[in-house]
């Protein structure tokens, strides 16, 4: 990781953006500054974020969770409107992070992508309004930090079955998994659609337009 007293990423651009397979979702990789004292980095950089995504990231709440190895959280999304955008990074440990397009009418509806989250690559992920999120902790004491665009409201939080064959998410087969009771009994994608739980793409875009 270090070269001549500095991290290997120290000469990179301030932060780089990569569009994910889900329309409107991005992976960001910040520049890392390192010396004999340790490292410093900025997981979110507003100007570069706006340049890549096309609008700023409104932050009204910061969320933090710590998970043991094998803890699976998700697939989670928020009823839209009001919806919720997320900016997620791993502050400790290692995780598989997934973004899943649940927006009815989206050009990438049903598409997912995954990003390796750890404290070596320092990737961060932006999930636009209406996009589902899940992650699997691969080490004990894995810490995930979220910046979100709306406050937590329990009655608006929704969950889908991460093992739904319609999603076909590639979870490891040999790692014992731990889930919450809510996630264990979450509905499948088709049932969520039949119940009217899934967000509409046009509603998600309307919420996002208020960020501009």
N, C-alpha and C positions, 0 to 999 in steps of 0.2 A: 504493500500500500504506500510506503514512503520512498521518496527518492531525494537524496541530498537534503534530508531534513524537512522535506515537504511531502504532502500527499500527492499521489499520482494524478488526482483530479484538479490540483491547484492551478494548473495553467489552462484549464478549460474555460469556456464561456461562462458568464455569471450564472446562468441557468439555461438549460436546454429543454425544449418541449418536443414531445412526440405524440402525434395523433394516434389514438387507439382505434380498434375496429368498430367500437360503438360510437356513433355519430355524436360529436360534441364532447367526448371524453378525452382526456389527455394524461400522459405521464410526464412529470417534470423531474429533472435531475439537476440539483443545485451544485454550484462550485464549492469545493471543500478546501478550506485553508487549514494547513497543518504545520506544526513545528514541534519542538521538544516538549512543549507544554500540553499538547493535545490537538484538538481540531475545533473549527468554527464553521458553521454553514447557516444559510437562510432557506428553510424548506419552501417558503412562499415569498415571492418577490412580485409586488403588485404591478409594476409597470410591465415587466416581462410576461406576467400572467395575462394581463389585458391585451397585450400585443398578440399573443398566441391564440387566445380564446375569443377575443372580440368584445369583451366586456369585463368589468372588474368583478372581484369576488367579494360580495357583501358578507361580513362575518358578524353574527349576533351572539354566537355561543361557541365555546370550546369544549369538546368532549375528550375524555381520556379513559382508556380501559387497559387493564393488565390481564393477560390470559396465560394459563398453563399450556404446555405442549399438547396438541391435539384438540384444543378448544376451537370449535367451528361456530362462527357467528354469522347469521344471515340465512337466506337472502332477505335483506331488509330494504324497504322503500317507504316513502311518506305520501299519504293521500294528496293529490293535486287537483285544484288548489287547496292549501297554499303551497304545497311541495317543499322540497329542500334540496339545495345543492350542497356537496361535500368536498372538502379538500383534506386528504388523508395521507399521513406519513407514519412510518414506523420509528419510534424514538428509542426502542430497545428490542433486541431479539431478532426474530425472523418470521416472516409470514408469507403465505400465498394470498394475494389480494385479487378479487374478481369484480368486474363491472359487467352488468347484464342489462341489456336494453329491454325494458318492460313497457315502453311507450307505444300505445296503439296508434298506428299510422306512421310511425317512424320508419325511415328508409332502412334502418338496421334493427327493426324489431326482432327480438329473439336471439340476437347476436350477443356473444360475450367475449371478453378479453381478460387476460390475467397479467399481473405485474408482480415480480419478486420484490418483496419489501424487506429491507435489512439495514444495518448500520455500516455497511460497506459501500453499497451503491447509493443509498440515501434517496431512492426514488420516492416521489409523492404522486398521488393520483387525484385528478379532478373528476368528479361525477356530477354531470348536470342534473337539473330537476327531472325526476321521473325515472332515473336510472337506478336499478337495483345494485346492492352492495353486499358482498360476503367476504370473509377472510378466514383462513385457517392458520392458527399459531403453530409454528414448527419448532419452537424452543420454549422452555419455561420462562416465565416473567417477560413474555413479549408484550410490549407497550405500543398501543396504537393511539395516535392523536388525531382528532377530527376538528376542523374548522367548518361550521355549518351556517347556512344562510337564514335559518328560521329556528325559533326556540323549540325545545322538546315538548311535544304534546302527546301523551300516551294514546289518546283515542284516535290519533291520525297515523300511528306507526303500524305498518303492515309487514307481513312475513310470508315468504314462499318456501316450499320444500326444496332445499338445495340438492336433493337426490332425485328430483323429477327427471325422468328420461327425456322429457321435452327440452330441458335445459342442457343436459349432457355435460355437466361440469366435471372436469377430470380430478376428482379427489383421490388422494393416495389410498390404496387398498389395504395396506398393512399397518396403518397408523390408527390405533384406537381413538375414536372421536368422542368428544363431550359437547352436548348441546343443551340449551335451555329447554324447559318444558314447552314454551311457546313455539320455538323453532322445530322441536320434535313433532309437533302436531300441526305444522303449517300446511296450507293447501297447495296443490299443484297449480301450474300456470293456467291450464285450461279451466279449472274451477274458479280461479281468481278472475279470469276474464268473464266467465258466465255470471259471476256475482257482481260485476261492475266495479271490481277493486282496482283494476289497472288504470294508470293515468293515460290521458289522451295526449298525443304528441302536440297538438295545437295549444292545449292548455299549458303544457310545460313550456312551450316557446313564449306564451303570453306572460308567464311568470318571469322567465328569463329576461324578457324585454324590459322589465321594471328595474333590472340591474344596470342598465346602460346609462 
